[in-house]
Amino acid sequence: MISFAVAQPSFTAADIATSADEAFHAVV
């Protein structure tokens, strides 16, 4: 589920954390 974040041309640790948090809540 993090692939969409990695696909972005530029991303930061904050973006990864946000994406992971959203994915976590989406699953839970």
Phi, psi and omega per residue, in radians:
M1 nan -0.177 -3.111
I2 -1.574 -0.126 -3.078
S3 -1.009 -0.638 -3.129
F4 -1.123 -0.520 3.128
A5 -1.315 -0.689 -3.130
V6 -1.238 -0.466 -3.103
A7 -1.204 -0.343 -3.138
Q8 -1.175 2.499 -3.119
P9 -1.038 -0.590 3.134
S10 -2.459 2.309 3.139
F11 -2.599 2.685 -3.115
T12 -2.069 3.007 3.123
A13 -1.054 -0.577 3.136
A14 -1.148 -0.697 3.125
D15 -1.141 -0.708 3.128
I16 -1.120 -0.740 -3.138
A17 -1.115 -0.726 3.138
T18 -1.145 -0.776 -3.140
S19 -1.096 -0.735 3.139
A20 -1.136 -0.686 -3.139
D21 -1.157 -0.744 3.137
E22 -1.155 -0.719 3.134
A23 -1.127 -0.679 3.129
F24 -1.075 -0.831 -3.134
H25 -1.202 -0.525 3.128
A26 -1.180 -0.647 3.139
V27 -1.374 -0.735 -3.105
V28 -1.563 nan nan
